[in-house]
């Protein structure tokens, strides 16, 4: 499939993200250009086309069978990003209309028309050179947006950044709001990021305390150590799963069987409503901290803290 290879190479050249350099995306472009493997690139067109017709074209001309229920996949993985990169445009009708369709933009069609002789040679494919001059590469746009959306956080005096999302927002609150209030002077020994499980790990101190990480899935989200009290805080940041349930406490207790320090189990939530959602799953003899009310703790510890104020 020479044309499939050509279009995949073109998608790389114009700076599409890795996920949009796939066979599915390249075949979608060929379908939108109405190009079979034996056609010349100058035969390419940019007539309006629906995703159903894209699927039929690919099946008929390239022998790849995408089921009808992959339409949403094609929309999300190909069309959405193609439109953001100015490769295609839609016809502006309601998205739930059977007449909703897409076509190649005139400028991207010109790039394809010039591929017969010049391929990706910028000195000869004037349309490709012009396209790159007028449009920022989508991979750069996405990288820039991702960088801007990162959440800065200080860990033991050094600057790091979390990926965006409510789970990491809560972890940031644990380090910046919970720790100064309820673990003053503590240092962070471990914290993961939703896209990088071991974003920060003080393996040397963890080993000295008797905690050797062998199965990362058993690690809590945040581990703090308060040296003056010799307390080790195991903290779960709960957004959708994973509170300090009896099973979770058991697993962490087994993992930390060599630890001599005092161990404190904490479940952290962003909001009180989120706490209520998981309250029946929480183990006794654990603590709860809610970021929305950072100055208070909920102690699931019987009469340990009972008494007049």
C-alpha positions in Angstrom: 0.0 0.0 0.0 2.3 2.8 -1.2 -0.3 5.5 -0.7 -0.9 4.4 2.9 2.9 4.8 3.5 3.0 8.1 1.7 0.1 9.6 3.7 1.5 8.4 7.0 4.8 10.1 6.1 2.9 13.2 5.2 1.1 13.2 8.6 4.5 13.0 10.3 5.9 15.9 8.2 3.1 18.2 8.9 3.5 17.6 12.6 0.5 15.5 13.6 0.8 13.8 17.0 1.9 10.2 17.2 -1.7 8.9 17.7 -2.7 10.7 14.4 0.0 9.0 12.3 -1.8 5.7 12.4 -3.2 3.5 9.6 -6.7 4.5 10.6 -5.9 8.2 10.2 -4.0 7.8 6.9 -6.8 5.7 5.4 -9.3 8.3 6.5 -7.4 11.0 4.6 -7.3 8.7 1.5 -11.0 8.1 1.7 -11.7 11.9 2.0 -9.5 12.5 -1.0 -11.2 9.7 -2.9 -7.8 8.1 -3.7 -7.4 4.4 -4.4 -3.9 2.9 -4.5 -3.8 3.1 -8.3 -4.9 6.7 -8.6 -2.6 9.7 -9.1 -2.4 12.3 -6.4 -3.6 14.8 -8.8 -6.9 12.9 -8.9 -7.6 13.8 -5.3 -10.9 15.6 -4.6 -12.4 17.2 -1.5 -16.1 16.5 -1.9 -18.2 16.4 1.3 -18.2 12.9 2.9 -19.7 11.3 6.0 -17.9 8.9 8.3 -20.1 6.0 7.1 -18.9 6.7 3.6 -15.3 6.8 4.8 -15.7 3.3 6.3 -17.2 2.0 3.1 -14.5 3.5 0.9 -11.7 2.0 3.1 -13.3 -1.4 3.1 -13.9 -1.4 -0.7 -10.5 0.0 -1.8 -8.0 -1.0 0.9 -9.5 -4.1 2.3 -9.6 -2.9 5.9 -12.9 -3.5 7.6 -13.9 -0.9 10.3 -17.2 -1.8 11.9 -20.0 0.8 11.9 -19.6 1.2 15.6 -16.1 2.6 15.1 -17.6 5.9 13.7 -17.1 7.6 17.0 -13.5 6.3 17.2 -12.8 7.8 13.8 -14.5 11.0 14.8 -12.4 11.3 18.0 -9.1 9.9 16.8 -9.0 11.4 13.3 -11.6 14.0 12.4 -11.3 16.1 15.6 -7.5 16.4 15.3 -7.6 16.9 11.5 -9.9 19.8 11.9 -7.7 21.3 14.6 -4.8 21.1 12.3 -6.7 22.7 9.3 -6.5 19.5 7.2 -10.3 19.3 7.0 -13.5 21.3 7.7 -17.1 20.4 8.4 -20.2 21.6 6.7 -21.6 23.3 9.8 -24.9 21.4 10.1 -25.9 19.9 13.5 -23.6 17.1 14.5 -26.5 14.7 15.0 -27.8 15.4 11.5 -27.5 12.6 8.9 -26.2 15.3 6.5 -23.2 16.2 8.8 -20.0 15.8 6.8 -16.4 16.7 6.3 -14.0 17.6 3.5 -10.4 18.3 3.0 -9.5 22.0 3.1 -8.5 23.5 -0.3 -5.0 24.2 1.0 -4.4 20.6 2.2 -5.9 19.3 -1.0 -3.2 21.3 -2.9 -0.5 19.6 -0.7 -1.8 16.2 -1.8 -2.1 17.2 -5.5 1.7 18.0 -5.5 2.7 14.7 -4.0 3.1 12.8 -7.3 6.5 14.3 -8.1 7.6 16.2 -5.1 6.4 14.0 -2.2 7.7 15.7 1.0 10.4 17.7 -0.7 9.7 21.2 0.7 11.8 22.8 -2.1 9.4 21.3 -4.7 6.1 20.9 -2.9 5.3 24.6 -2.7 1.9 23.9 -1.2 3.4 21.8 1.6 5.9 24.6 2.3 3.1 27.2 2.4 0.9 25.0 4.6 3.8 24.6 7.2 4.5 28.3 7.1 0.9 29.2 7.8 0.0 26.5 10.4 1.6 25.6 13.7 2.3 21.9 13.9 -0.5 20.3 16.0 2.1 18.2 18.0 3.6 21.5 19.1 0.2 23.0 19.9 -0.7 20.0 22.0 2.7 20.0 23.8 2.4 23.7 24.5 -1.2 23.3 25.9 -0.1 20.4 28.0 2.9 22.4 29.4 0.6 25.4 30.2 -1.9 23.2 32.0 0.6 21.5 34.2 0.2 22.2 37.9 3.4 23.4 39.7 4.1 21.8 43.0 7.1 22.0 45.5 8.3 18.8 46.9 11.0 19.0 49.6 12.0 22.4 48.3 12.3 21.5 44.6 9.9 22.4 41.8 7.9 19.7 40.0 4.7 19.7 38.0 1.6 17.5 38.1 -0.4 16.6 35.0 -3.9 18.3 35.0 -6.8 16.5 36.6 -8.7 16.3 39.9 -6.6 13.5 41.3 -3.4 15.4 41.0 -5.1 18.6 42.2 -5.9 16.7 45.4 -2.3 15.4 45.6 -1.1 19.0 45.3 -3.4 20.0 48.2 -2.1 17.1 50.3 1.5 18.4 49.9 0.7 22.1 50.2 -2.2 22.2 52.6 -2.4 18.9 54.6 1.3 18.5 55.3 1.9 21.9 56.9 -1.1 21.5 59.1 -1.0 17.9 60.2 2.5 16.7 59.3 4.6 19.8 60.0 8.2 19.5 59.1 7.6 16.3 57.2 9.4 15.4 54.0 7.8 13.7 51.0 9.2 10.2 50.4 6.9 9.2 47.5 4.3 10.7 45.2 3.0 9.6 41.9 1.5 11.4 38.9 -1.4 10.2 36.9 0.9 9.9 33.9 4.1 9.0 35.8 3.6 6.6 38.7 7.0 7.3 40.3 7.2 11.1 39.8 9.1 11.5 43.1 10.6 8.7 45.2 13.2 8.9 48.0 14.1 5.3 47.8 17.1 5.6 50.1 15.0 6.9 53.0 12.2 4.5 52.3 14.7 1.6 52.6 16.2 3.0 55.8 12.7 3.0 57.3 12.2 -0.6 56.2 9.8 0.0 53.3 11.0 -1.6 50.1 8.8 -1.0 47.1 8.4 -4.2 45.1 4.8 -3.9 43.8 4.0 -0.3 42.8 0.3 -0.9 42.6 0.2 -1.4 46.4 1.9 2.0 47.1 -0.4 4.7 48.4 -0.5 7.9 46.4 1.5 10.0 48.9 4.0 9.0 51.6 5.2 11.6 54.1 7.7 11.1 57.0 7.8 13.3 60.1 11.2 12.7 61.6 10.7 14.5 65.0 7.8 12.1 65.8 9.1 9.2 63.7 5.7 9.0 62.0 5.1 7.7 58.5 1.9 8.9 56.8 0.4 6.7 54.1 -2.1 8.8 52.2 -4.6 7.9 49.5 -5.9 10.7 47.3 -9.4 9.5 46.4 -11.1 10.8 43.3 -12.9 7.8 41.9 -11.4 4.7 43.6 -9.1 3.6 46.4 -9.9 4.8 49.9 -8.2 3.4 53.0 -10.6 0.4 53.2 -9.8 -2.6 55.5 -8.4 -4.5 52.5 -6.2 -1.5 51.5 -4.9 -1.1 55.1 -4.1 -4.8 55.2 -2.1 -4.7 52.0 -0.1 -1.7 53.1 0.5 -3.2 56.5 1.9 -6.3 54.9 4.1 -4.3 52.6 5.4 -2.2 55.5 5.9 -5.2 57.9 9.6 -4.2 58.5 8.8 -0.6 59.3 9.4 0.4 63.0 8.0 4.0 62.7 4.5 4.9 63.8 2.2 4.5 60.8 -0.8 6.8 60.1 -3.4 5.8 57.4 -5.1 8.8 55.8 -7.7 9.1 53.1 -7.9 12.5 51.4 -10.9 13.9 49.5 -11.4 17.1 47.5 -15.0 17.6 48.9 -17.3 16.5 51.7 -19.7 15.1 49.1 -16.9 12.9 47.7 -16.1 11.7 51.3 -19.8 10.8 51.8 -19.7 8.7 48.6 -16.9 6.6 50.0 -17.6 6.8 53.8 -18.9 3.2 54.1 -15.8 1.8 52.6 -13.4 3.4 55.1 -11.5 1.3 57.7 -11.6 2.1 61.4 -8.4 3.4 62.9 -7.8 5.6 59.9 -8.0 9.3 59.3 -9.9 11.5 56.8 -8.8 14.9 55.4 -11.0 17.0 53.1 -9.3 19.6 51.0 -12.4 21.9 51.1 -12.1 22.2 54.9 -8.3 21.9 55.3 -8.1 22.8 59.0 -10.0 19.8 60.2 -9.6 16.0 60.3 -12.1 13.2 60.7 -10.8 10.5 63.1 -12.3 7.0 62.7 -10.8 5.9 65.9 -13.5 5.2 68.5 -12.8 6.8 71.9 -9.1 7.7 71.2 -10.0 11.4 70.9 -13.1 11.4 73.1 -13.3 14.0 75.9 -14.3 17.5 76.8 -12.8 20.5 75.0 
